Amino acid sequence: MKRNFLSRYSQLLVPLVAVLLIVVFNLIRDPGFFSIEVTQNNTGNTVLSGNLISILNGASELAVLAMGMTLVTAACGGQDISVGALAAIAGSVFVKVLKSGGEITGLSILLAFLACCAVAVIFGAFNGTLVAVFRIQPMIATLVLYTCGRSVAYWINGGATPTLTSPLITALGGFIPGIPVPTPILLVIVTGILFALTFRFTSLGIYTQSVGVNQRAARLNGINTVGIKLLTFMILGACCAISGVMAVSRLSLINHETILLEIEMDAILAVAIGGNALGGGKFRMSGSIIGAYAIQALTTTLYAMKVPSTAIKAYKALVIILIVVIGSPVVKQAFGRLTARWRAGKGGVQA
């Protein structure tokens, strides 16, 4: 029983150790680093603040994208590098619909979200078609949208940078009155629950893993491999829409050039840190979510240490390389051999 439990959750070892190391380092450096305070924001609402809340809040878009990226990676054995550009397109559509509808209401926000979600899913289907039907490697296939996506976002609003002035948008990107937790954190929780329910009541998770492990065997067992790959890209498109709406709501405007810039690299890293094989197959989405928060925690730590913004990426790269190498198959196999020798030696001594 104990061995089955360890084998089942061993995939989470690397992301959990990464988070633990960051937590311990910060507690040694500053014991109050993760303290949570109850304050009032500019609108007079009681809210929670502190580095921990900032980490959870700041990683919201990345966590949602990491969920969708996990499915694409598992099914296709490759990554979508256009998620940032697609989120920019979705955000532009969201703003365009709201600006053309007059007064911003709860209903208009819902309709705008559905519209940008539909557009993002269509673009996701385009990427999926290139990968599933034309069998183009995912990173090459999504390079098309990565290259032109932000230009498309620019055209949607005629090159302008429109703003949204509404307390509803402010609440969507900040705090809902009466709720002290930032709204983006709640959206991540809702998205995670939707994925959990999908995996619980459908065979999507099993089919995705089957296609990623052995596509030919999955096809012989009656699984529509093309359909599964296409579906994962469409789901990732919906995740891009959610992230794009969150990013737009935070600033109450759309800037196609800077919105979620380079977030695709962090999304891929979150999947890798989460212990998921970038070559496809078995996956654990909770690992990718933890990986997203580990990346954000590292970024927040570096800023707290007064590291210049121009050097942040270099420091992140060094730490992430270390984490990825530790979680690599070679290191895992070596650790397994050492553990087996230790157990054998222990058994011999006892004998």
VENTA-V326626 format. One record per residue. N is the residue number from 1. SS is DSSP state (h for helix, s for strand, l for the rest). Layout:
((N;SS) (N;SS))
This chain:
((1;l) (2;h) (3;h) (4;h) (5;h) (6;h) (7;h) (8;h) (9;h) (10;h) (11;h) (12;h) (13;h) (14;h) (15;h) (16;h) (17;h) (18;h) (19;h) (20;h) (21;h) (22;h) (23;h) (24;h) (25;h) (26;h) (27;h) (28;h) (29;h) (30;l) (31;l) (32;l) (33;l) (34;l) (35;l) (36;l) (37;s) (38;s) (39;s) (40;s) (41;l) (42;l) (43;l) (44;l) (45;l) (46;s) (47;s) (48;s) (49;s) (50;l) (51;h) (52;h) (53;h) (54;h) (55;h) (56;h) (57;h) (58;h) (59;l) (60;h) (61;h) (62;h) (63;h) (64;h) (65;h) (66;h) (67;h) (68;h) (69;h) (70;h) (71;h) (72;h) (73;h) (74;h) (75;h) (76;h) (77;l) (78;l) (79;l) (80;l) (81;l) (82;l) (83;h) (84;h) (85;h) (86;h) (87;h) (88;h) (89;h) (90;h) (91;h) (92;h) (93;h) (94;h) (95;h) (96;h) (97;h) (98;h) (99;h) (100;l) (101;l) (102;l) (103;l) (104;l) (105;l) (106;h) (107;h) (108;h) (109;h) (110;h) (111;h) (112;h) (113;h) (114;h) (115;h) (116;h) (117;h) (118;h) (119;h) (120;h) (121;h) (122;h) (123;h) (124;h) (125;h) (126;h) (127;h) (128;h) (129;h) (130;h) (131;h) (132;h) (133;l) (134;l) (135;l) (136;l) (137;l) (138;h) (139;h) (140;h) (141;h) (142;l) (143;h) (144;h) (145;h) (146;h) (147;h) (148;h) (149;h) (150;h) (151;h) (152;h) (153;h) (154;h) (155;h) (156;h) (157;l) (158;l) (159;l) (160;l) (161;l) (162;l) (163;s) (164;l) (165;l) (166;l) (167;h) (168;h) (169;h) (170;h) (171;h) (172;h) (173;h) (174;l) (175;l) (176;l) (177;l) (178;l) (179;l) (180;l) (181;l) (182;l) (183;h) (184;h) (185;h) (186;h) (187;h) (188;h) (189;h) (190;h) (191;h) (192;h) (193;h) (194;h) (195;h) (196;h) (197;h) (198;h) (199;h) (200;h) (201;h) (202;l) (203;l) (204;h) (205;h) (206;h) (207;h) (208;h) (209;h) (210;h) (211;h) (212;h) (213;h) (214;l) (215;h) (216;h) (217;h) (218;h) (219;h) (220;h) (221;l) (222;l) (223;l) (224;l) (225;h) (226;h) (227;h) (228;h) (229;h) (230;h) (231;h) (232;h) (233;h) (234;h) (235;h) (236;h) (237;h) (238;h) (239;h) (240;h) (241;h) (242;h) (243;h) (244;h) (245;h) (246;h) (247;h) (248;h) (249;h) (250;h) (251;h) (252;l) (253;s) (254;l) (255;l) (256;l) (257;l) (258;l) (259;l) (260;l) (261;l) (262;l) (263;h) (264;h) (265;h) (266;h) (267;h) (268;h) (269;h) (270;h) (271;h) (272;h) (273;h) (274;l) (275;l) (276;l) (277;l) (278;l) (279;l) (280;l) (281;l) (282;l) (283;l) (284;l) (285;h) (286;h) (287;h) (288;h) (289;h) (290;h) (291;h) (292;h) (293;h) (294;h) (295;h) (296;h) (297;h) (298;h) (299;h) (300;h) (301;h) (302;h) (303;h) (304;h) (305;l) (306;l) (307;l) (308;l) (309;h) (310;h) (311;h) (312;h) (313;h) (314;h) (315;h) (316;h) (317;h) (318;h) (319;h) (320;h) (321;h) (322;h) (323;h) (324;h) (325;h) (326;h) (327;l) (328;l) (329;h) (330;h) (331;h) (332;h) (333;h) (334;h) (335;h) (336;h) (337;h) (338;h) (339;h) (340;h) (341;h) (342;h) (343;h) (344;h) (345;h) (346;h) (347;h) (348;h) (349;h) (350;h) (351;l))
